[in-house]
């Protein structure tokens, strides 16, 4: 299989830039796509049941332009 996954990143109005090389990704079995970022707490044995997150930190994430592309012909739509 030639399927790969690659991560691109930018901030503000800067153009996207590749931050990883293409990584083999055999998704021939179908399944589902999950897009997200998990911020794990500190001092934890279980991400779900305990841990510590600092207060007073104003941060956020914006997901924009997320797409799944058929790149069988080698295209990359940036």
N, C-alpha and C positions, 0 to 999 in steps of 0.2 A: 504494500500500500504506500502511496506517496502522500498521504494526508499529513499535514503539519498544522501546528498552531504557533502563532507569534504574537508578542505583546508590543504595542505601540503606546507611547505616552507623550503628553504635552501639558503645559500649564498656560492659563490665560489664552491669548490669541496666537501662541506659537504653533507652528505646524507640527503634526505628529512626527515622531522619530522612533525608529525601532529600538527597543531596549532589550530584546532577546534575539537570538538567532532563531530561524525556524526550528521547531522542536517536533520530532515525530509524534503523531497523534492518531492512532488507529481507532477511528470511530465507526468502523464498518458495521458494527452490531447495532447501530441506531442509538437509542437511548434519548437523553435529553440534554439541553444546554442550560447551564447555570452560570450566570454572570454575577459576581459579587466580591466583596472584600470583607474579611473577618478581622476585626481588631480584637485580639485576645487580651484578656485582663492579666495583670501581674499577680504574683503570689497565689497561684491557683493549681489545683490538682485536677479540676474539672471545669472546663470553659463554661458549662451551663449552670453549675450549682454554686460556685464560689469565685473568689478573685476580687481584684480592686481596680477601679478605673478612677483616674484623677478627676477632680471636679474643677470647674472654672476654665476648662479648655474648650474653646469654641472652634470646632473643626467640623468639616463635612466632606462629603464626596458627591460629585456630580458625574453621572454616567451620561455620556452623549455620543451619538454616532456609533452605537454598538450594533454590529451587524455580523451575520454569518454569510460568507461569500463562497460561491462555487468557483474555486480557483483551479479547476481541472485543466484549463488551458494556460495556467501560469499568471493570471491577472491579479493585480493588487489595486484596489480602488481607494486611493488616498485623496 
